[in-house]
């Protein structure tokens, strides 16, 4: 789909529009709500959404609370079609911080702001991200409680020239409440029709600080039971039929993780000191524990634990290796229940893990995630009209992992069953100075500078989680099975600093024309500097129609974690559980396969749009094109040679259990094109007023250049087709006196699941809610998400790999709307 010809198209439109004279706005009748005002994407005067040079969605707090959910990522997905996030049932650390993406690009291609200031990224690197998100390291959007929000602005345009690294796909700005007196409390309770519960208690309250200050506090507490949509695996059923004891029913769980004690504490504050000087800031402390499942380890054939080379694996526990343990009992259910196995197991010098764990095991993986931040600043305005702001920010995110119900097989019968494999920690520190001033009645100049430092740390795990306990030479796997612990050799801290300076200029050239330009210079430790620009214009054709366009360049710098971290995870390869490692791109083993020092991803963005109002109908249409060069992702996998193993061992990486490895690479380019359409209108009928809204997004991504040895055909398809190319939702909200009704129909286009080996078809989900205002203070609502219990296509009907029979999941694990089915909820709120 070619939406644009050469880049000069947008330039010509912007330049041609520079002949016109007030920022455009929709015609407003006396009973029409004034259009939302936006601050993201501009450092000049706040403007209406249509008066901005780039498309901005403004989502009110009521749009979030009318859903009954507790995860801000899911709430955003339901109202912004170009925003995608899915459940991560068995995805290592991505289960703790789910990757989300805007416009089909990677999660860390979207910059996240809170009150207009950059928020720190999460510690979690998405090693398993279904292709598109592989290796990404973005912020944790779910850390922000919905009750703390006044609004959310989604800038659907490149903005690196304004805000710096990461703003390739766009910017999401979360505006916190700033009331100094109002407050509310709410309780939400919900249940899936399969029986799993979740509830949330939340309170928000504003307090006055002196005569002109405020402190707005939000506290939220959530508990959510793990869901399970598994069917019994065929191999586990076979073991039970053969008489093997203690096999789980089901042996493997597919579902969303258990969330235990999710505490979110947020504060937003401000105060005037006099002489036009104002203190501002915000802070948060979050803590939660999330627990999910891993793949089932079959006691008859799990390599490196129960079996080797087609036979059951017995450890010789004698000091001199004289046990003479059998090596010819077949690795099958029959072998496991044979008299020969029983005889060998009875010998104290011989050991097989089926003696300790007769029915096999399924590791439980999770972590305690702690997130803190603090922003403090001063701002004011001089007598000469110069507005200034200085601020400092500290953000920290730590994921302290655990893995239970597993083994370090090399320790034999002495292995612990529960392990602490270590932790990841991300720390961001920044200093900002921002200024703006009118150069004339029609021209505003903004400029500033920023210093930012990121540090990524790997914290070593307990000794038993990474050592060879003595049986490694006999073929038993070393380290914790499923998620090996971090050794002291891997552990360490890696940092990077950068400085930047920017200038923005906005010119109200006439009543009809707004022109904006921005340039930003940024210098990084490690790989040098980059300069980016943005040029945009908005031209109105009278009071009810206009057009806008932008052209810009952008970049995303590799994080210290992406440049230095190592990881080993168990992945499904051709239906077989395989240990795969990710090593630094400059490791000697990686260099031999094309690894290089990581550099920044670079982008060129074009957006061209229009808007019009006809009667009560408001419509915006925006086309976009994003070319990203030197995309960052994880490479193809490579087999390890003996020399590679020795090299990695010298770096402190025990790769004896790794069958293949990969590394970060910049070796491909993509072109992303699409269209966003938003239409809103009101209807007076049925004793009240209905607000109708349609939001449509179509996005196509094409890999335009690649090194095939580093990015395979299958990986290309994951990146191009791993998320739906078409998304839309149609929402009707009806208000009559104290009663309100809401219906939302959401469409998810088809997508490719690489593990199932097929394309899963499109689906439509229906959400319904009814609310009633009992009094000025008490409000009740009841609703259902996914009323028709849609779970998507069955893998057996679509893919080349039957997940249900082999692994116990009947549906795609990458479904963009989840496979948990219908969710019923109720909510009560009380206004202070």
NUMI-598127 format. One record per residue (C-alpha): residue in one letter; x, y, z. Coordinates in steps of 0.05 Angstrom, whole numbers, padded with zeros to 5 digits, always signed. Layout:
<nodes>
AXYZ ...
</nodes>
This chain:
<nodes>
X+00000+00000+00000 X+00034+00064-00023 X+00004+00124+00011 X+00059+00172-00009 X+00103+00188-00067 X+00170+00220-00052 X+00181+00257+00012 X+00175+00323-00025 X+00099+00314-00026 X+00092+00333+00047 X+00144+00388+00041 X+00107+00418-00017 X+00041+00417+00022 X+00072+00452+00082 X+00107+00504+00040 X+00047+00516-00005 X+00004+00528+00056 X+00049+00585+00079 X+00008+00636+00041 X-00052+00637+00081 X-00085+00672+00167 X-00121+00634+00265 X-00107+00566+00283 X-00164+00525+00256 X-00219+00499+00301 X-00285+00465+00291 X-00347+00507+00290 X-00381+00503+00359 X-00454+00510+00373 X-00473+00540+00441 X-00489+00471+00470 X-00427+00436+00444 X-00369+00418+00490 X-00306+00457+00475 X-00254+00413+00441 X-00199+00383+00484 X-00136+00425+00492 X-00069+00391+00482 X+00001+00408+00505 X+00041+00349+00477 X+00075+00362+00410 X+00080+00437+00422 X+00121+00482+00467 X+00081+00542+00447 X+00011+00558+00469 X-00034+00499+00486 X-00080+00486+00426 X-00141+00447+00407 X-00129+00378+00377 X-00146+00401+00307 X-00105+00465+00312 X-00041+00425+00324 X+00006+00410+00266 X+00005+00335+00283 X-00052+00288+00302 X-00065+00281+00376 X-00117+00237+00410 X-00142+00265+00476 X-00171+00212+00521 X-00209+00235+00583 X-00209+00200+00650 X-00281+00178+00638 X-00258+00139+00576 X-00214+00097+00621 X-00262+00085+00679 X-00318+00062+00633 X-00283-00004+00621 X-00278-00040+00687 X-00206-00061+00677 X-00146-00049+00721 X-00087-00048+00672 X-00075+00019+00639 X-00043-00015+00578 X-00108-00053+00565 X-00151+00009+00577 X-00110+00048+00526 X-00114-00009+00475 X-00190-00007+00478 X-00195+00067+00458 X-00134+00078+00413 X-00136+00029+00353 X-00063+00041+00333 X-00041+00019+00403 X-00030-00056+00412 X-00015-00098+00474 X-00028-00171+00485 X-00023-00221+00542 X+00044-00255+00552 X+00027-00323+00582 X+00096-00356+00576 X+00146-00302+00557 X+00198-00299+00612 X+00205-00228+00640 X+00156-00200+00588 X+00102-00231+00631 X+00119-00180+00685 X+00121-00118+00640 X+00082-00130+00577 X+00108-00098+00513 X+00060-00049+00480 X+00068-00016+00412 X+00041+00042+00373 X+00032+00041+00297 X+00062-00028+00290 X+00131-00008+00313 X+00171-00034+00373 X+00150-00017+00445 X+00211+00027+00456 X+00195+00068+00393 X+00142+00105+00433 X+00163+00157+00483 X+00123+00159+00548 X+00115+00225+00586 X+00081+00242+00652 X+00059+00314+00657 X+00102+00328+00595 X+00167+00299+00625 X+00202+00236+00602 X+00187+00174+00644 X+00240+00121+00657 X+00240+00055+00621 X+00228-00012+00655 X+00284-00059+00675 X+00254-00116+00635 X+00283-00131+00566 X+00233-00168+00524 X+00273-00228+00502 X+00210-00263+00479 X+00168-00212+00442 X+00135-00250+00385 X+00185-00220+00336 X+00163-00147+00334 X+00181-00133+00407 X+00241-00179+00412 X+00295-00144+00452 X+00256-00081+00465 X+00260-00044+00531 X+00204+00006+00540 X+00169+00038+00599 X+00116+00002+00641 X+00052+00038+00623 X+00012-00007+00670 X+00048+00026+00729 X+00003+00088+00723 X-00065+00080+00759 X-00125+00103+00719 X-00156+00141+00778 X-00094+00187+00780 X-00106+00210+00708 X-00138+00274+00685 X-00127+00258+00612 X-00080+00222+00564 X-00053+00253+00500 X-00029+00206+00445 X+00013+00243+00394 X+00012+00200+00331 X+00073+00229+00298 X+00149+00226+00303 X+00175+00275+00355 X+00248+00260+00367 X+00267+00331+00347 X+00223+00356+00404 X+00233+00303+00458 X+00294+00262+00440 X+00306+00187+00433 X+00249+00137+00428 X+00196+00183+00398 X+00196+00149+00329 X+00125+00122+00329 X+00096+00176+00373 X+00089+00202+00444 X+00040+00184+00499 X+00032+00237+00553 X-00004+00220+00618 X-00031+00282+00653 X-00042+00273+00727 X-00099+00304+00766 X-00083+00370+00799 X-00145+00385+00841 X-00132+00415+00910 X-00198+00394+00941 X-00237+00342+00901 X-00229+00268+00911 X-00261+00201+00899 X-00257+00128+00920 X-00277+00068+00879 X-00280-00007+00885 X-00280-00052+00825 X-00295-00126+00826 X-00294-00171+00765 X-00296-00244+00745 X-00284-00283+00682 X-00339-00331+00666 X-00289-00387+00678 X-00286-00364+00751 X-00222-00324+00761 X-00231-00261+00803 X-00197-00194+00807 X-00211-00132+00848 X-00184-00062+00857 X-00190-00011+00913 X-00170+00060+00895 X-00175+00129+00925 X-00156+00198+00899 X-00156+00262+00940 X-00133+00332+00929 X-00107+00376+00985 X-00092+00450+00988 X-00020+00472+01001 X-00023+00542+01027 X-00065+00592+00988 X-00043+00572+00918 X-00015+00502+00921 X-00041+00431+00915 X-00023+00360+00932 X-00061+00307+00894 X-00052+00235+00920 X-00074+00169+00890 X-00070+00100+00921 X-00091+00036+00887 X-00088-00037+00908 X-00103-00095+00862 X-00106-00171+00867 X-00118-00214+00806 X-00122-00290+00804 X-00084-00326+00750 X-00126-00350+00692 X-00123-00419+00660 X-00148-00437+00591 X-00108-00501+00582 X-00129-00569+00560 X-00089-00630+00578 X-00028-00642+00535 X-00028-00706+00496 X+00039-00729+00524 X+00015-00716+00596 X-00049-00755+00582 X-00006-00812+00555 X+00035-00813+00618 X-00027-00817+00661 X-00054-00873+00618 X+00012-00911+00625 X+00008-00907+00701 X+00057-00851+00715 X+00039-00818+00781 X+00033-00744+00801 X+00023-00716+00731 X-00012-00649+00736 X-00083-00639+00709 X-00070-00599+00667 X+00005-00609+00665 X+00016-00539+00636 X-00023-00476+00649 X-00037-00423+00595 X-00064-00358+00621 X-00049-00289+00649 X-00005-00287+00712 X-00027-00281+00783 X-00019-00210+00809 X-00008-00208+00883 X-00008-00143+00923 X-00004-00093+00866 X+00006-00027+00904 X+00009+00039+00867 X+00021+00104+00904 X+00024+00169+00864 X+00031+00242+00882 X+00025+00305+00839 X+00040+00372+00871 X+00051+00445+00858 X+00057+00510+00897 X+00069+00584+00884 X+00127+00617+00920 X+00110+00687+00900 X+00142+00732+00847 X+00113+00686+00795 X+00156+00626+00816 X+00121+00559+00821 X+00144+00492+00849 X+00120+00430+00812 X+00132+00356+00814 X+00106+00285+00820 X+00128+00220+00850 X+00108+00147+00853 X+00122+00082+00890 X+00095+00017+00861 X+00105-00055+00882 X+00075-00119+00856 X+00089-00193+00850 X+00069-00230+00787 X+00072-00305+00778 X+00063-00343+00713 X+00077-00412+00686 X+00128-00444+00640 X+00128-00504+00594 X+00118-00574+00624 X+00179-00617+00634 X+00160-00688+00614 X+00193-00739+00662 X+00202-00790+00606 X+00241-00747+00557 X+00264-00680+00584 X+00335-00673+00559 X+00389-00656+00609 X+00343-00674+00666 X+00309-00741+00654 X+00337-00765+00588 X+00395-00762+00539 X+00404-00791+00469 X+00337-00826+00470 X+00347-00862+00537 X+00331-00845+00609 X+00388-00809+00643 X+00415-00836+00708 X+00467-00800+00750 X+00524-00841+00779 X+00528-00815+00850 X+00591-00854+00869 X+00654-00816+00882 X+00695-00857+00834 X+00644-00866+00779 X+00636-00940+00792 X+00560-00942+00797 X+00551-00974+00728 X+00481-00943+00722 X+00438-00964+00662 X+00441-00924+00598 X+00395-00965+00554 X+00325-00956+00585 X+00283-00921+00530 X+00262-00850+00545 X+00188-00866+00539 X+00129-00875+00586 X+00139-00949+00580 X+00212-00942+00600 X+00193-00899+00659 X+00144-00952+00685 X+00188-01012+00669 X+00218-01062+00718 X+00287-01041+00694 X+00274-00969+00715 X+00247-00991+00783 X+00308-01034+00794 X+00356-00978+00776 X+00318-00928+00819 X+00324-00975+00878 X+00400-00971+00875 X+00427-00914+00919 X+00486-00901+00873 X+00439-00887+00813 X+00391-00829+00808 X+00339-00807+00758 X+00297-00745+00770 X+00233-00785+00763 X+00251-00813+00832 X+00246-00742+00861 X+00191-00715+00815 X+00153-00774+00787 X+00103-00735+00744 X+00150-00684+00715 X+00147-00610+00733 X+00124-00543+00706 X+00166-00485+00732 X+00131-00424+00759 X+00166-00360+00739 X+00154-00290+00764 X+00183-00231+00799 X+00174-00175+00847 X+00172-00109+00809 X+00187-00045+00846 X+00180+00022+00811 X+00197+00090+00839 X+00205+00160+00811 X+00211+00232+00834 X+00207+00296+00793 X+00220+00364+00823 X+00222+00430+00787 X+00214+00505+00789 X+00183+00549+00735 X+00164+00621+00726 X+00163+00680+00679 X+00208+00742+00677 X+00182+00812+00669 X+00207+00809+00598 X+00160+00751+00581 X+00211+00694+00583 X+00180+00632+00612 X+00229+00585+00644 X+00229+00516+00676 X+00284+00476+00709 X+00273+00405+00735 X+00308+00342+00757 X+00282+00271+00752 X+00300+00204+00783 X+00267+00139+00761 X+00282+00068+00781 X+00252+00002+00761 X+00274-00065+00789 X+00250-00135+00771 X+00273-00185+00823 X+00260-00253+00791 X+00242-00320+00822 X+00231-00388+00792 X+00198-00443+00832 X+00182-00516+00822 X+00244-00528+00780 X+00313-00558+00789 X+00387-00548+00777 X+00395-00618+00748 X+00471-00618+00758 X+00459-00618+00833 X+00421-00684+00828 X+00379-00702+00889 X+00408-00644+00928 X+00378-00591+00883 X+00333-00537+00913 X+00264-00532+00881 X+00257-00456+00888 X+00309-00406+00864 X+00326-00333+00862 X+00360-00325+00794 X+00377-00252+00804 X+00348-00185+00783 X+00349-00130+00730 X+00350-00057+00750 X+00341+00005+00708 X+00357+00075+00734 X+00347+00141+00698 X+00369+00210+00720 X+00357+00273+00681 X+00365+00348+00687 X+00324+00395+00643 X+00323+00469+00629 X+00267+00495+00584 X+00252+00565+00561 X+00201+00599+00516 X+00187+00670+00497 X+00146+00709+00446 X+00189+00741+00392 X+00128+00778+00367 X+00052+00773+00371 X+00054+00715+00322 X+00121+00680+00335 X+00140+00639+00396 X+00210+00611+00408 X+00224+00554+00455 X+00293+00526+00471 X+00327+00485+00523 X+00377+00432+00543 X+00377+00364+00576 X+00427+00319+00610 X+00406+00246+00619 X+00440+00185+00647 X+00415+00113+00643 X+00443+00055+00682 X+00424-00018+00673 X+00446-00068+00725 X+00446-00144+00727 X+00445-00170+00798 X+00473-00240+00810 X+00427-00295+00834 X+00437-00348+00887 X+00495-00395+00878 X+00453-00456+00862 X+00418-00420+00805 X+00479-00416+00760 X+00531-00467+00781 X+00549-00536+00755 X+00534-00577+00816 X+00579-00634+00795 X+00537-00675+00747 X+00545-00630+00686 X+00598-00677+00659 X+00547-00733+00660 X+00499-00696+00614 X+00456-00661+00666 X+00438-00589+00653 X+00471-00536+00696 X+00436-00476+00727 X+00362-00469+00740 X+00319-00504+00688 X+00277-00454+00650 X+00311-00389+00670 X+00385-00396+00689 X+00410-00351+00743 X+00457-00293+00732 X+00528-00309+00752 X+00575-00257+00783 X+00613-00256+00717 X+00550-00234+00679 X+00528-00186+00734 X+00548-00114+00732 X+00525-00043+00718 X+00527-00010+00650 X+00513+00064+00640 X+00509+00116+00586 X+00501+00191+00588 X+00477+00240+00536 X+00468+00315+00530 X+00422+00351+00483 X+00398+00420+00462 X+00336+00438+00423 X+00299+00497+00393 X+00226+00501+00373 X+00193+00556+00333 X+00119+00567+00322 X+00094+00621+00274 X+00021+00641+00269 X+00033+00666+00199 X-00040+00686+00188 X-00109+00674+00217 X-00110+00610+00176 X-00038+00585+00179 X+00005+00557+00235 X+00077+00537+00219 X+00122+00499+00268 X+00195+00478+00264 X+00241+00442+00313 X+00313+00420+00314 X+00350+00379+00366 X+00423+00361+00375 X+00439+00301+00419 X+00507+00272+00438 X+00515+00202+00468 X+00572+00167+00503 X+00593+00109+00460 X+00569+00126+00390 X+00570+00200+00378 X+00518+00252+00362 X+00455+00260+00321 X+00416+00320+00297 X+00341+00316+00281 X+00290+00363+00254 X+00215+00372+00247 X+00174+00417+00202 X+00098+00423+00205 X+00040+00465+00184 X-00035+00471+00196 X-00078+00510+00146 X-00153+00522+00157 X-00203+00531+00101 X-00252+00574+00140 X-00282+00555+00207 X-00296+00481+00197 X-00243+00448+00155 X-00168+00447+00146 X-00107+00406+00133 X-00041+00392+00168 X+00025+00360+00151 X+00092+00345+00183 X+00159+00318+00161 X+00213+00299+00210 X+00273+00256+00225 X+00282+00215+00288 X+00324+00165+00325 X+00324+00113+00380 X+00389+00099+00417 X+00404+00028+00440 X+00397+00022+00515 X+00455+00002+00560 X+00417-00062+00574 X+00410-00079+00501 X+00484-00067+00490 X+00509-00109+00548 X+00458-00159+00575 X+00462-00234+00567 X+00404-00282+00576 X+00385-00355+00570 X+00313-00376+00561 X+00275-00439+00542 X+00238-00430+00476 X+00195-00473+00432 X+00232-00490+00368 X+00196-00536+00318 X+00155-00564+00376 X+00216-00579+00419 X+00237-00541+00482 X+00306-00512+00467 X+00352-00470+00510 X+00372-00408+00471 X+00420-00353+00492 X+00425-00280+00476 X+00496-00254+00482 X+00525-00183+00473 X+00533-00164+00400 X+00608-00151+00410 X+00621-00220+00439 X+00673-00258+00397 X+00621-00311+00380 X+00573-00257+00356 X+00627-00220+00317 X+00641-00282+00276 X+00568-00283+00254 X+00561-00210+00236 X+00553-00177+00304 X+00575-00105+00310 X+00574-00047+00359 X+00502-00024+00364 X+00484+00043+00336 X+00421+00085+00337 X+00359+00069+00296 X+00343+00127+00250 X+00275+00147+00222 X+00242+00193+00172 X+00169+00209+00185 X+00115+00241+00142 X+00044+00255+00164 X-00009+00286+00121 X-00079+00298+00147 X-00144+00337+00143 X-00204+00352+00186 X-00274+00378+00175 X-00340+00389+00210 X-00407+00380+00177 X-00466+00394+00222 X-00451+00356+00285 X-00401+00309+00252 X-00327+00320+00266 X-00277+00279+00225 X-00201+00275+00222 X-00161+00234+00172 X-00086+00227+00177 X-00039+00188+00131 X+00031+00170+00156 X+00095+00139+00132 X+00153+00119+00177 X+00219+00094+00148 X+00265+00065+00201 X+00337+00049+00182 X+00382+00003+00223 X+00325-00027+00263 X+00345-00059+00328 X+00322-00130+00341 X+00349-00198+00360 X+00384-00237+00305 X+00371-00306+00277 X+00396-00363+00321 X+00464-00396+00309 X+00491-00463+00333 X+00548-00460+00383 X+00614-00492+00366 X+00663-00520+00418 X+00706-00458+00407 X+00645-00414+00420 X+00631-00450+00485 X+00702-00439+00508 X+00700-00366+00490 X+00634-00354+00526 X+00660-00391+00587 X+00718-00343+00589 X+00667-00286+00592 X+00631-00319+00651 X+00574-00344+00608 X+00560-00419+00620 X+00533-00439+00552 X+00538-00515+00563 X+00462-00520+00563 X+00452-00474+00503 X+00435-00506+00437 X+00434-00440+00398 X+00448-00366+00410 X+00430-00299+00381 X+00449-00226+00392 X+00425-00155+00380 X+00434-00128+00310 X+00419-00065+00270 X+00418-00102+00203 X+00350-00085+00173 X+00305-00028+00151 X+00230-00022+00151 X+00176+00021+00119 X+00111+00031+00157 X+00051+00064+00124 X-00019+00074+00149 X-00081+00116+00159 X-00118+00139+00222 X-00191+00162+00217 X-00231+00189+00275 X-00304+00211+00271 X-00348+00237+00326 X-00420+00262+00328 X-00479+00270+00376 X-00552+00251+00371 X-00610+00274+00415 X-00659+00216+00420 X-00688+00162+00466 X-00696+00212+00522 X-00623+00233+00523 X-00560+00246+00483 X-00515+00195+00449 X-00442+00209+00432 X-00419+00165+00374 X-00346+00154+00360 X-00309+00114+00306 X-00234+00106+00308 X-00200+00068+00251 X-00127+00050+00240 X-00093+00012+00184 X-00018+00000+00188 X+00027-00039+00140 X+00100-00052+00155 X+00149-00078+00102 X+00221-00100+00114 X+00257-00063+00057 X+00329-00084+00072 X+00360-00140+00112 X+00419-00185+00120 X+00385-00252+00110 X+00437-00288+00152 X+00416-00244+00211 X+00341-00238+00197 X+00306-00299+00168 X+00242-00301+00126 X+00203-00323+00188 X+00229-00265+00229 X+00210-00218+00172 X+00139-00245+00173 X+00135-00236+00249 X+00155-00163+00242 X+00109-00150+00183 X+00048-00189+00204 X+00054-00203+00279 X+00001-00152+00299 X-00065-00137+00264 X-00057-00090+00205 X-00128-00064+00214 X-00160-00041+00279 X-00223-00001+00293 X-00273+00011+00347 X-00343+00040+00346 X-00368+00068+00412 X-00437+00094+00431 X-00447+00129+00498 X-00518+00148+00516 X-00535+00194+00574 X-00605+00206+00600 X-00614+00239+00667 X-00581+00193+00718 X-00576+00132+00672 X-00521+00121+00622 X-00508+00065+00572 X-00445+00048+00534 X-00432-00002+00478 X-00365-00012+00443 X-00351-00057+00384 X-00276-00069+00372 X-00247-00101+00310 X-00180-00136+00308 X-00153-00155+00240 X-00117-00220+00224 X-00046-00232+00247 X+00010-00284+00240 X+00030-00331+00297 X+00099-00358+00283 X+00096-00412+00336 X+00029-00440+00313 X+00052-00431+00241 X-00009-00397+00213 X-00051-00334+00202 X-00107-00324+00253 X-00169-00290+00227 X-00202-00224+00248 X-00249-00218+00307 X-00300-00169+00334 X-00309-00159+00409 X-00369-00126+00442 X-00365-00089+00509 X-00428-00064+00546 X-00436-00021+00608 X-00495+00009+00645 X-00485+00062+00698 X-00531+00098+00746 X-00517+00160+00789 X-00551+00150+00856 X-00532+00219+00881 X-00482+00274+00872 X-00431+00230+00907 X-00449+00157+00892 X-00444+00124+00824 X-00453+00051+00805 X-00437+00015+00740 X-00440-00056+00715 X-00413-00084+00651 X-00384-00140+00610 X-00323-00142+00566 X-00322-00189+00507 X-00396-00205+00515 X-00396-00259+00462 X-00337-00296+00495 X-00292-00289+00434 X-00226-00326+00440 X-00204-00327+00367 X-00189-00384+00319 X-00168-00451+00345 X-00095-00466+00329 X-00114-00536+00303 X-00157-00503+00249 X-00107-00450+00228 X-00035-00468+00240 X+00013-00522+00221 X+00026-00537+00295 X-00031-00562+00340 X-00020-00524+00405 X-00079-00558+00438 X-00055-00629+00429 X+00019-00616+00438 X+00023-00559+00488 X-00047-00553+00518 X-00068-00486+00488 X-00125-00487+00438 X-00117-00414+00416 X-00061-00368+00395 X-00019-00344+00453 X-00006-00280+00414 X-00080-00262+00405 X-00083-00185+00407 X-00145-00185+00453 X-00130-00244+00498 X-00160-00313+00503 X-00192-00308+00573 X-00263-00296+00546 X-00320-00257+00577 X-00306-00213+00637 X-00362-00187+00681 X-00351-00130+00729 X-00383-00081+00776 X-00357-00015+00803 X-00379+00033+00858 X-00350+00102+00865 X-00358+00156+00917 X-00340+00229+00906 X-00313+00269+00964 
</nodes>
